[in-house]
Amino acid sequence: MKDSRRVLKTVFIKWFQGMLEILAFFPILYTIGILLIENEVFIWFVSLSGLYLMGVLLGGYLFEKPRYIRLLLGLLIALAVSMVTSHHMLTKILVFLSGNIGFHRGVGLQGSRWSHVFPPSALWVGLIIYFLSGVIYTFTIVLNPYFDVLAWTGFAYLIIVLFV
């Protein structure tokens, strides 16, 4: 019973670390999503976080396997998720590409320490990205309506980074 709790705790921590990675670069991802697939940005982020979680869950089993097996399985899982998520072709492409990256990041987290995979300096780069994105969103007509989402995620990110 203790072993399963430890495994569950490890999976949760690794997934949280992955979500922090996504949150660090959220302004860039959000801008790409707004400009390319405005109505399906939420679908994209949910599938990206789900594929990250899938990579974390399967990472313990796949990390010792040869790299081509991890690559092939990641491609197949990302392809399956992209086919299910949307009817919009551009959304499928974004889900496939970013989901494949997220899956492999999740697998990589299981075999390495987070500080090796995601250096602490990247957390500060995320703050700079939020600051610059705030300026861009304020003065860009197309992105201005989405500034509230960026501001709230930036506030949440700032609080999380101060504790990490």
N, C-alpha and C positions, 0 to 999 in steps of 0.2 A: 504494500500500500504506500509506504514512504517513497519507494522507488518511482512509482507512477506519478506521485505528486511532484517529485523532483524533476521528472521529465516534463511534466505539464508546466511547471514553473519555468524551466529552461526555454521551452517553446514560446511561452508568453513573453519572456524577457527578450528573446531574439526577435520575435515579431514586433515588439514595441520598438526595438532598436531600428528595425527596418522601416517602420512607420515614421520614425524620427528622420531617417535618411530621406524619405519621400517628402516629409514636411520641410526639410532644409532646402530642397529645391522646388518646393511647391509653386512659387511665383513663375518660374520658367515653365514648368509643366502646365500650370493653369493657363498661362498665356497661350501656349501652343494649343491647348484644348479649346479655348475660347475662339481662337482664330480659325481653327480647322473644323471642330465638331461642337459648336456652341451648345446645342441641345442635349448632347450626350456626354458631357464632361464628367458627370457624376458616375455614369456607367464605367467610364474609363478608369477613374480612381478606385472604384470598388473592385473591379477586376484586377487592377494592378496590385492592390493590397491583398486580395485573395490569392493571386499567384505567388506573391511574396511569402504568404503563410504556407502555401503548398510546398514551396521550396524549403522552408524551415522544417516543415513536418517530414518531408522526404529526405532532407539533407543528411540526417544521421545514417540513413541506409545508403545514400548515393555518394557520399563524400569519399568513401574508400574505393568506389567503382572507377573504372577507366573514364577518362574525360569524354570520350565520344558517346558513352552510354548516357551520361548526364546531359550532354548537348542534345542528343536525339530525344530523350524523354522530355526535356524542357521544350523543345520545338513542338512535339506532339501535344503536350498539355496546353501550351500557349495557343496552338492552332485550334484545339477543341474549344477552349474558352472563348476565343475570338469568334468562332462560328456561332456560338450560342448567345453571345451578349447582344448583338445588334444586327440590324439589316443594312445599316449604312456601311458602305465599303471602306471609307476612310477610318471609321471607328474600328472596324475589324483589323485594319492594318496597324493602327496605333496600339490597340490591345495586344496584338500579336508581338510587335516589336518590343514595346515597353514591358509587357508581361514576361517575355522570354528573359529580358534583362533582370527583372524582379525575381523571377524564379531562380536564376543562377546566383543572384546576390543572396537569396535566402539559403540556398545550398552552401554557399561559401561561408555564411555566418556560422553554420553548424561546425565547421572544421577549424575556424580561426577565432581569435579574440576580436571583439568589435573594434578595439583601438588599432588593430592592424588593417582591418577592412575599411574602416571609416575613421580617419585620423581626427583628433579633437580640433585641429585647425579648420576642418570642414564645417564644424558647427558655427564658427565665427564668420566663415565665408557665407553661410546661410543668412546671417544677420545683415551682411552687406547687400546680398541679393534682395532681401526684403526692403531695405531702405531704398535702393535704386528702383525697384519695381514700384514702390509707393509713389515715387516722383514720376515715373513713366505713366502709371495708371491715372494720376491726377491730371496730367496734361494731354492725355490721348482720349479723344472723343469715343472711340470704339471700346476702350477698356474702362473708362470712367464709371460706368454702371456697376462694374464688378469690384470696385475698390473696397466696399464693405467686407466682402469675403476675404480679400487679401489682408485687410487691416486686422480682422479677428484671428485669422490663422497666424499672422505675424505676432500678434499679442500672445497667443498661446505658445508659439515657438519661443518667444523671448523668455517666458516664464519657465518653460521646460529646460532651455539652455542654461538658465541661471542655476537650476538645481542639478543639472548633469555636470 
